[in-house]
Amino acid sequence: KASKGRFPQSFSRRRLRGCIQSTNVNDAVNCLERKIMDHMNKCMPTKTVSISSRDPYLMSPLFKSLLNAKSRIARSQKDTLSLINKRISDVICLNRRNFRALAGSRTWWRKTNDISQRNASSSRVTLDNASLTRLNPYFGELCHDDSYVEATLSIIGDEVDIPSFTEQQVWNAFKRIKRTATGPDYISYWVWNDHAEILTEVITNVWNLSLSSHTWPDSWKRENINPLAKVDLPKEDGDDFRGINITPGIARTFEKLVYNSQIKSTVEEIFIPNAICVQAGGKLYKRSVDYSEQSTQLLR
């Protein structure tokens, strides 16, 4: 939490000035992603620890990381040792409370069954790196169409009114971002949600650049494909897996805002009148009752 709290202190609008002044949407997106990742690596560096079954039940990755850090502190640095000892004590107390709350609960057993694959009907299958490497060509061919012909670009004249977003709309979109999967840009959802005041200006510029230049940033075209098993005991061939595509979170937010503000009314006007099942107000139930009454009268 302390490292996460230092993130906005070193991440300011001044550092994002180059991204805001950019006139190319790809350059602006690449600049923004690079600066965000640099600050995340600086404030919250990734640490790797080893956890074994012989460790006590209170052991956690954070606890072990703190122990490793304590072993590298000299005995003469009493203030630093006092701070890290207090932090270790707090983590031990927190782990003890969490363990008592979760041990034996439904959530605890569900997580245990998912990790051990105890349930045969579970579709979550842990694959090693070799199996994932063999699945890559399958999903690559599945997402590629040799017969695809690139569409002819439409000529958009100056008389066309190109939509744009205000900073208030972008800020509201950031505040509505919920906990979601991280895409190939490795930028978590909380970066946009917690630091909307800092990022609103640059993202407003990026989104309006994308709309005015009719260009989707190349970085947002990437996807992470997570294999999901279709059967209980999947084989290593790709037919037994379904690919779940995950795009960058900021790209999904942009798509949702464009749809709600520019396309939703047109789509509902065209499709909703013909789609009874998605109409509000219980029209499907009413239509079913009407059909039932008509059928009863015919039988009489």
N, C-alpha and C positions, 0 to 999 in steps of 0.2 A: 504494500500500500504506500510506503514511503517513496519508493521508486516511481510508482504511478503518479504520486502527488507532485513529483519534480518535473513531470512531463510538460505541463503547461507553462512552468516558469521559464524553461529554456526554449519553448516553442511559441514564437510570437509572430505577429503580422509582418514585422520588419524582415524576418528571415524568409517570409513567403512573398516578398515583393517581386522577385524575379518571375515567380509563377503567375502573379496577378497581371504583370505587364506583358506577358507572352501573348502573341497574336496567333499562334499555331496551337490547336487543341492537343495534338500529340505531345508537343514539347511541354505544354503546361501540365498535362497529366503525368508525364515521366518526371518532371521536376518536382511535382507535389509528392508523388510516391517515394522518390529518392530521399527527400527531406524528412518525410514522416518516418521512414525506416531507419534513417541515420539517428534520429532522436530517440526512437524506440530502442535501438541497440545501445545507445549511450545511457539512457535512463533505466532501461530494463533489459540488461544483457541476458542472453540465454545461457543457462547453466545446466550441466548434465551431471547427474549423480546415479549411482547404482543402488538399487533396492533389492534385497534378497529375502527369501522366506525365513531366514534366521533372525532377521531384524525384529525388535519388539513391536507390538501392535501399535504403539504410539508413534512409531517412526513414519515420517512423511518426507517427500522430496525436499520441502523447505527446511525441515528440521535437520536433515543430513547435510544440506548445503550450508546451513549456519555452523554446524559442527566442523565442517571442512574449513570454513573461513576462520573459525576460532583457533584452529590448530596452526594457522599461519600468522597469528598475532603474537608479537613478542610480549614476554611477561612484564617488561618495563612500561608498556602502554596500558596502564591501569584503567584509565577512563574508557578506552575503547573496549577493553575486556568487560568492564562493568556494563556497558551498553549492550554488548552482544549477549552477555549472560542473562540480562533482563529480557532480551528478545527471545532467547531460547526458552526461558521459563514461561513466557506468554504463549509460545507455540505449543509447549507441552500441555499447559492447561487447556488450550483450545482443542488440541487433538484428543485429550481425555474426555472433554465434554462432547465432542462430535462423535467419538466412538460409542459412548454410552447412549447417545440419541439414535444412532443408526444401526448398531449391532442388533441383528435379529429382526429388523423392520423389513417391510416389503421392498422398499427402495434398496436396502443393503443386499437382500437376497437376489433381487433382479439384476443388480450390477454384478454380483458374484456369478450368477448363471450365465450372463452374457460373456463374461471374461473366460470362464471355463467351458462355454458351449455345452452346458449340461442339458439344456432343453433341445431336443432333436428338432423341434419345429421352429427354432429360432432362425431367422434369416440373416443374422449378423454372423459372418464367418471371418475369422482372422486368417489372412493370407500372408505368407512370407514374401520377401522381396522377389524371389525367383518366380513365384506364381503371378505376382503383379506385373512383372516384366513380360511374362508370356501373354497376359491379357491386354497389354498396351496395343499390339498390332491389331487385335480384334476390334477394339473400340475405335482405333484410328481408321480402319477401313469402314466401320459402320457409320462414322461421322463424315465420310468423304464420298462424294458422288462424282464418278468419272463423266457422267453424261450431263453434268450441270453446265448451263450456259449463263454467263453473266448477263444480267439484265441491262438494257440500255438506260443510261441515266437520263432523267427528265431535266429539261431546261426550265429553271425557275427564274422568271424575270424579276426586275426591280419592283414591279407593281404588286408583287405578292407580299402580304404582310406577314413577316416572320415572327413567330411568338418568342417571348423572352420571359424570364423569371426574375422576380425581385428578391432581395436579400431576405425579406420576411418570409416568403414562400420557401426558400431554401432552408432557413432556420427552422421553420415548422416541420419540414420534411426530416431534418436531422433529429428533432426531438421525438418524432414518431418511430424512429428506428428501434426495433426490439432486438433481443438477443438472437443472433442468427449465425450461421456457419461462416467461417472465414474463407474467402476465395483465394485465387492464385496470387493476389497482391500481398497476402499475409498481413493485411491491415484489419484489426478486429473492429467489431461494431461499436465498441465503447469509445474508440478514437473520435468517431464522427458525432456520437451522441453527447459525450461529456465535454467536448471542446468545440461545440458549435459556434460559440462566439468568435473563436480564432479562425475557423475554417470556412465560415459562411461566405466571406468576401471572395476568396479564391475559388471556391466551388461554384459560386454564382457566375464568375467569369468563365470557368471551364464549361459549364452547362450551356450558357448563352453562346459561347464560341462553337460548341457542337451543333447547336440549332442553326446559327447563322451561316456556318460553313457546310451544313448538311453532312457532317462527318462524325462517325462513331469512332472514338479513340481506339487505336490498335491494342492498347493494354487491356481494355475492357472486353476484348474478343476472346481472351483466354478463359479456359474452364478447367476446373478440377473434376475428374470423373471418378466417383466412388462406386466400386462394384457392389451390388446388392444381390444376394443369392435368390433365385426364383424357386429353388427346390430345397428340401431338407438337407440332402447330402450332395452338394454340387461337385461336379468334376472340374478339371482345370481348363476345359474348353470354354469359350466365351458364351456359348448358347445358354448356359445355366446361370448367367449373371445379367442383371439389368444395370445399366449405367445411370447414376444420379449425377447430373451436371450441376456444378456450383460455380457461379460467376462472381466477380468482385462485388462486395456489398454495396459500394457506392454506385455501381452501375445498376443494380437492382432498384435502388432508391430513385435514381434518375428515370428509369423506365416507369416506375409506379407514378411518379409525379407527372410525367408527360401524358400517361394514359388518363389519369384522373382529371387533368386540366384541359386536355386538348382532344382526346379521342373517346372518352367514356360516353359522353352524351350521344355521339354519332353511332357508336356500337349498340347502345341500348335502343336507340330509335329504329335501327335496322333489324336487330336480332331479337330483342326482348318480346315484341308483340307476337312473334311466331314461336317463341319458346315458353310454353305454358309452365314448365316445371320450375323456371327461375323467376316467375312473376311474384311480386310481393302481394300480400293481402289474402292469401289462401285461395287463389283462383283455381289452382289445381284440384284442391279438395272440392270446391264448388262444382267444377266441371265434371269430376268423377261422380258426384251425387246426381247431377243432371242426367248423365249417361245412364246411371243405374235406374233412375225413375223412368226414362224413356224405354229402357229394355224391359222393365216390369210391365209397362203399358202394352208393349208389343206382345208379350207373352200372354197377357189377358185376352 
